[in-house]
Each structure stands twice: as C-alpha cells, then as structure tokens.
Amino acid sequence: MRTYLLLAICLAFSANAKDDGILIIGDTGKDNKGQAQVADAMVNYCQSELCNLGMLAGDVVYPTGVTSADDPILKTMFDKYYNKLKVPFLISIGNHDYGVITNDWKRGSYQLKHAVFNRYFVLPHYYYLHMTDNAVIAVIDTNRLFWFKDTSRMRNLIDMAYSLAKQQDKWFMVMGHHPYLSNGKHGNAGRYEGVPGLGWMIKDIIEDHVCGKAHFFIAGHEHLLQAFDGNVAGCDTQLIVSGAAAKVTKIERDTPSLFEAAKLGYFYMKVEKEEVRVKALDVENNVLYENIHFKADF
C-alpha cells in the first residue's frame, strides 16, 4: 500500500514555467451568480498576470456532492466555470462533496473519475503531491481526517512532501478543505462550531505535521477571505482561507488576523524561488490585501 505515495505525485503541468501564478479558490459548487462573478474575475486577471496553476480547496459540488458515476454535475459545477482559464486546478475534496452526513465515501470516488476525462481537474487520489519548479504542494483530505480515516497515510504524505521541499530548497504548501484558524461561523480546528473537540484530528495533524514545516496552509470551508499569521496560535505557518468563490457569510469571531473580508473573491499567489507575493482580490479585481513573504524569513 506504500505505492500510493508515489502513484499520487503529479508533475507540474508546464515544465517550462519557472515562476508560478496560482489562483486559489474554495467552496465553489453553487452554479450561481457569485460563482460566475469570481470565475470571470479570474479570467480577466489572467489576461495580464501569470496564471499557470489553480488550487480549489473543496466543496466542489453543493449540497451533497456527485451522486453517481454517471452524474454529469461536474460539467456544470467545474467545467463550465474554470475550463476557460486553461490552467490545471489541484482539487481537495470537501465535506459537502461527501453527502449529507459527509461520510458517503463513494461520492468522492466519482470526482476522481472526472479527473480522468478533464485535465484541468487534477485529482489523482484523495490526497497527493504536486511539484513545480519552486514548490512542493501536499493536498490532503481533511474530511477523511475529520472521520479518522487514512490518518497515518496523510501524516506520511505530508512528511514526505516536507522532506522533498527541504532537500530541494522549495516552498512547501499544504492544502485541505477545513481551516486551522477561522473567524467565520465554523471557527478553529478542534473547536469547530464552538464544540470542544470537534475536528481534533485535523488540529492534531496540522500542529504535528504542518505547523513550522509548511510555509503556507491553504483551506476553504469558511465562506470568507482570510489570512492569518499562524504564530498567533503557536503555529509558525502562514494560513490562508479562501472559501468565497460563490457565497459569503459573516465574520463572527475575533482571532487576530492579517486580513479578513466577507466578500466574494479569491487569492492569488506569485511564487518565485525566494519570495511569494500573496493577494486577495474581489470580483472587480480590486486588491483587498497584499503581502510578500521571503523564504529567508521562515
């Protein structure tokens, strides 16, 4: 079973691209005006900026995921909006993608099948690695972690990705659906929805395998745009929550943040060898937040 780690490594879509321009979205699958606005904003932005990779942090299909192997809904929820960007999107599966109770595992497998037919929908496994010239990205399935499923395998995957990034002096990023910190209604890992212990496995794995190792942890789940310096919670990793690609909800909590906005939009990362520029943009491509991170500072 160890071969899954190797089989799930994705090579960069374009071997010639030295820098990466990464579009970061989450909680997309509404097929509504908001989803169209954010998708169109990205298309417009990429006419003048480098865009060669996307990251979609889960909840690809609301409200209960893909219902069968023959269900064409991903053509509506993903292909219609994002194929026109002509960049591959790394997919992380979210809780809504797994049905009403969020543990209908076969629904996730239907999304894996879509990846076979659409090269822009990158999902070779429920958790996998992706490598570019400047970054190693571990994509994990936090909903499986929520249900204590495949925990050891994902720990190993993150550790392997970290080792690769360190050996090759690359940026290390981890993406999963559930956030570590959030000021929305769902709140922080280990206390989601204000319930003590809820999501503790996600919290445990992030603290043991992501914090202080990954430069960035990217999530969705919360329908907001947020950026945190994880050090406010003892986690030496930059945290991005990008779940406002179709709908927004209220800011309800007060964990100190670098930025937060209850606006439709997305994040953009320009990844170079020694620096990463992070932006949050709204549907008019107004820059709501911008920060530059230098590898030497980590």
C-alpha positions as CSV (number, residue, x, y, z in Angstrom):
1,M,0.0,0.0,0.0
2,R,3.0,2.3,0.2
3,T,2.9,2.8,-3.5
4,Y,0.0,5.2,-3.2
5,L,2.6,7.9,-2.2
6,L,4.4,7.6,-5.5
7,L,1.5,7.0,-7.7
8,A,-0.2,10.1,-6.4
9,I,2.7,12.5,-7.3
10,C,1.7,14.9,-10.0
11,L,4.3,16.6,-12.2
12,A,3.9,20.3,-13.0
13,F,1.6,20.9,-15.9
14,S,4.2,23.1,-17.7
15,A,7.8,22.1,-17.3
16,N,9.0,25.4,-18.8
17,A,7.4,27.7,-16.2
18,K,9.9,28.8,-13.6
19,D,7.6,31.0,-11.6
20,D,4.0,30.0,-10.6
21,G,0.9,32.2,-10.7
22,I,-1.6,30.3,-8.5
23,L,-5.3,31.0,-8.4
24,I,-6.8,29.9,-5.0
25,I,-10.5,29.4,-4.6
26,G,-12.8,27.2,-2.4
27,D,-16.4,26.3,-1.8
28,T,-17.2,26.9,-5.5
29,G,-20.0,24.5,-6.4
30,K,-23.1,26.6,-6.3
31,D,-23.7,27.3,-10.0
32,N,-24.9,30.8,-9.1
33,K,-24.1,34.4,-9.9
34,G,-21.4,34.6,-7.3
35,Q,-19.5,31.7,-8.8
36,A,-19.8,33.2,-12.3
37,Q,-18.5,36.6,-11.0
38,V,-15.4,35.1,-9.3
39,A,-14.7,32.9,-12.3
40,D,-14.9,35.9,-14.7
41,A,-12.7,38.0,-12.4
42,M,-10.0,35.3,-12.6
43,V,-10.3,35.2,-16.4
44,N,-9.9,38.9,-16.6
45,Y,-7.0,38.9,-14.1
46,C,-5.1,36.2,-16.0
47,Q,-5.1,38.3,-19.2
48,S,-2.4,40.4,-17.8
49,E,-0.9,38.2,-15.0
50,L,0.8,34.8,-14.9
51,C,-1.7,32.1,-14.2
52,N,-0.4,28.5,-14.6
53,L,-2.0,26.7,-11.7
54,G,-5.1,26.7,-9.6
55,M,-6.0,25.3,-6.2
56,L,-9.6,24.5,-5.2
57,A,-10.0,23.9,-1.5
58,G,-13.0,21.7,-1.5
59,D,-16.8,21.7,-1.7
60,V,-16.8,21.4,-5.5
61,V,-20.4,20.3,-5.6
62,Y,-23.1,21.6,-3.2
63,P,-25.1,20.5,-1.4
64,T,-24.2,16.8,-1.3
65,G,-21.6,16.0,-3.9
66,V,-21.7,13.9,-7.1
67,T,-24.4,11.3,-6.7
68,S,-23.3,8.6,-9.1
69,A,-20.6,7.6,-11.6
70,D,-22.9,8.9,-14.4
71,D,-23.8,12.2,-12.7
72,P,-22.8,15.0,-15.1
73,I,-22.9,17.7,-12.4
74,L,-19.2,18.4,-12.5
75,K,-19.6,19.7,-16.1
76,T,-21.8,22.3,-14.6
77,M,-20.0,23.0,-11.3
78,F,-16.5,22.9,-12.5
79,D,-16.0,22.6,-16.3
80,K,-18.4,25.5,-17.2
81,Y,-16.6,28.0,-15.0
82,Y,-13.0,27.0,-14.9
83,N,-12.0,25.2,-18.1
84,K,-11.9,28.5,-19.9
85,L,-8.9,29.5,-17.7
86,K,-6.9,26.7,-19.3
87,V,-4.9,26.0,-16.1
88,P,-5.0,22.8,-14.0
89,F,-6.7,23.1,-10.7
90,L,-5.5,20.9,-7.8
91,I,-8.6,19.7,-6.1
92,S,-9.1,19.0,-2.4
93,I,-12.4,17.2,-1.6
94,G,-14.7,19.0,1.0
95,N,-17.3,17.8,3.4
96,H,-20.2,18.7,1.1
97,D,-18.7,16.5,-1.6
98,Y,-19.3,13.5,0.6
99,G,-23.1,13.7,1.1
100,V,-25.5,14.8,3.8
101,I,-23.6,13.2,6.7
102,T,-20.3,13.9,5.0
103,N,-19.0,10.3,5.0
104,D,-20.5,8.8,1.8
105,W,-17.1,7.9,0.6
106,K,-18.1,6.6,-2.8
107,R,-19.2,10.2,-3.8
108,G,-15.5,11.2,-3.6
109,S,-14.6,8.4,-5.9
110,Y,-16.9,9.9,-8.6
111,Q,-14.8,13.1,-8.5
112,L,-11.6,11.0,-9.1
113,K,-13.2,9.6,-12.2
114,H,-13.9,13.1,-13.5
115,A,-10.2,13.8,-13.3
116,V,-9.6,11.1,-15.9
117,F,-11.5,13.0,-18.5
118,N,-10.7,16.6,-17.7
119,R,-7.0,17.5,-17.5
120,Y,-7.9,20.8,-15.7
121,F,-9.5,18.9,-12.8
122,V,-6.5,17.4,-11.0
123,L,-7.4,14.7,-8.5
124,P,-5.3,11.6,-8.9
125,H,-6.2,10.4,-5.4
126,Y,-7.9,11.7,-2.2
127,Y,-4.5,13.0,-1.1
128,Y,-1.5,13.5,-3.2
129,L,1.6,15.6,-4.1
130,H,2.2,18.2,-6.8
131,M,5.6,19.6,-7.6
132,T,6.5,22.7,-9.6
133,D,9.9,24.3,-10.1
134,N,9.6,26.3,-6.9
135,A,7.1,24.5,-4.7
136,V,6.0,21.2,-3.3
137,I,2.3,21.0,-2.6
138,A,0.7,18.3,-0.4
139,V,-3.1,18.1,-1.0
140,I,-4.9,16.4,1.9
141,D,-8.5,15.3,2.5
142,T,-9.4,16.9,5.8
143,N,-12.9,15.5,5.7
144,R,-11.4,12.0,5.9
145,L,-9.3,13.2,8.8
146,F,-12.5,14.5,10.5
147,W,-13.8,10.9,10.4
148,F,-10.4,9.5,11.5
149,K,-9.9,7.9,8.1
150,D,-6.4,7.4,6.4
151,T,-4.8,9.4,9.2
152,S,-1.4,7.6,9.1
153,R,-1.2,7.8,5.3
154,M,-1.8,11.5,5.3
155,R,0.8,12.1,8.0
156,N,3.3,10.2,5.9
157,L,2.3,12.1,2.8
158,I,2.9,15.5,4.5
159,D,6.2,14.3,6.0
160,M,7.4,13.1,2.6
161,A,6.4,16.3,0.9
162,Y,8.2,18.3,3.6
163,S,11.4,16.2,3.1
164,L,11.3,16.8,-0.6
165,A,10.8,20.5,-0.2
166,K,13.6,20.8,2.3
167,Q,16.0,18.7,0.1
168,Q,15.3,20.8,-3.0
169,D,15.0,24.2,-1.2
170,K,11.5,24.7,-2.4
171,W,8.4,26.3,-0.9
172,F,6.2,23.9,0.9
173,M,2.5,24.3,0.9
174,V,-0.4,22.1,2.2
175,M,-4.0,22.4,1.1
176,G,-7.0,20.9,2.7
177,H,-10.7,21.9,3.0
178,H,-11.0,22.6,6.7
179,P,-9.1,25.6,8.2
180,Y,-6.8,25.6,11.2
181,L,-7.9,29.1,12.2
182,S,-11.1,30.9,11.1
183,N,-13.2,33.9,12.2
184,G,-16.3,32.6,10.5
185,K,-19.1,30.6,11.9
186,H,-17.2,27.3,11.7
187,G,-14.3,28.6,13.8
188,N,-11.0,26.9,14.6
189,A,-9.9,23.3,14.3
190,G,-10.5,21.3,17.5
191,R,-13.5,23.5,18.3
192,Y,-15.5,23.7,15.1
193,E,-19.0,25.2,15.5
194,G,-17.9,26.1,19.1
195,V,-18.0,22.4,20.1
196,P,-14.9,21.4,22.2
197,G,-13.0,18.6,20.5
198,L,-14.8,18.8,17.1
199,G,-12.2,18.4,14.4
200,W,-9.5,17.5,16.9
201,M,-7.8,15.0,14.5
202,I,-7.4,17.8,11.9
203,K,-6.0,20.1,14.6
204,D,-3.6,17.4,15.8
205,I,-2.2,16.6,12.3
206,I,-1.8,20.3,11.4
207,E,0.0,21.0,14.6
208,D,2.3,18.0,14.4
209,H,3.0,17.9,10.6
210,V,2.2,21.3,9.1
211,C,3.0,24.0,11.6
212,G,6.6,25.1,11.5
213,K,7.2,22.9,8.4
214,A,4.9,24.2,5.7
215,H,5.3,27.8,4.6
216,F,1.6,28.0,3.8
217,F,-1.6,26.1,4.8
218,I,-4.4,26.8,2.4
219,A,-8.1,26.0,3.2
220,G,-11.7,26.8,2.4
221,H,-14.8,25.7,4.3
222,E,-15.5,29.2,5.6
223,H,-17.2,31.4,3.0
224,L,-14.8,34.3,3.7
225,L,-11.4,35.5,2.6
226,Q,-8.9,35.4,5.5
227,A,-5.2,35.4,6.1
228,F,-3.5,34.6,9.4
229,D,0.0,34.5,10.8
230,G,-0.3,31.1,12.5
231,N,2.1,32.3,15.2
232,V,-0.9,33.9,16.9
233,A,-1.9,30.3,17.8
234,G,1.7,28.9,18.1
235,C,1.8,27.6,14.5
236,D,4.7,29.0,12.6
237,T,2.9,28.7,9.2
238,Q,1.1,31.3,7.1
239,L,-2.6,30.4,6.9
240,I,-4.9,31.3,4.0
241,V,-8.7,30.7,4.0
242,S,-10.2,31.1,0.5
243,G,-13.8,30.0,0.6
244,A,-15.6,32.9,-1.0
245,A,-15.8,31.8,-4.6
246,A,-19.6,31.5,-4.8
247,K,-21.1,32.7,-1.5
248,V,-20.1,34.8,1.6
249,T,-21.1,34.5,5.3
250,K,-20.4,36.7,8.3
251,I,-17.3,37.3,10.3
252,E,-18.3,36.1,13.8
253,R,-15.0,35.6,15.8
254,D,-12.0,37.6,16.8
255,T,-8.8,35.6,16.4
256,P,-6.2,38.2,15.4
257,S,-5.8,38.1,11.6
258,L,-3.7,39.7,8.9
259,F,-6.7,40.2,6.8
260,E,-10.4,39.2,6.6
261,A,-13.2,40.1,4.3
262,A,-16.8,38.9,3.8
263,K,-16.6,39.5,0.1
264,L,-16.8,37.3,-3.0
265,G,-13.3,36.8,-4.3
266,Y,-10.2,34.7,-4.5
267,F,-6.5,34.7,-3.6
268,Y,-3.6,34.8,-6.0
269,M,0.0,33.7,-5.3
270,K,3.0,34.7,-7.4
271,V,5.6,32.1,-6.4
272,E,9.3,32.7,-7.2
273,K,12.3,30.9,-5.9
274,E,12.9,33.2,-2.9
275,E,9.6,35.1,-2.4
276,V,5.9,34.6,-2.6
277,R,3.5,37.5,-3.2
278,V,0.0,36.9,-1.8
279,K,-3.0,38.9,-2.9
280,A,-6.7,38.8,-2.1
281,L,-9.0,40.1,-4.9
282,D,-12.7,40.8,-5.2
283,V,-14.9,40.3,-8.2
284,E,-13.8,43.6,-9.7
285,N,-10.1,42.6,-9.2
286,N,-9.6,45.3,-6.5
287,V,-6.7,44.2,-4.3
288,L,-8.1,43.8,-0.8
289,Y,-4.9,42.5,0.7
290,E,-1.3,42.1,-0.3
291,N,1.8,40.7,1.4
292,I,5.2,39.5,0.4
293,H,6.8,36.5,2.1
294,F,10.5,35.8,1.8
295,K,11.9,32.3,2.2
296,A,14.8,33.6,4.3
297,D,12.3,34.9,6.9
298,F,10.9,31.4,7.7
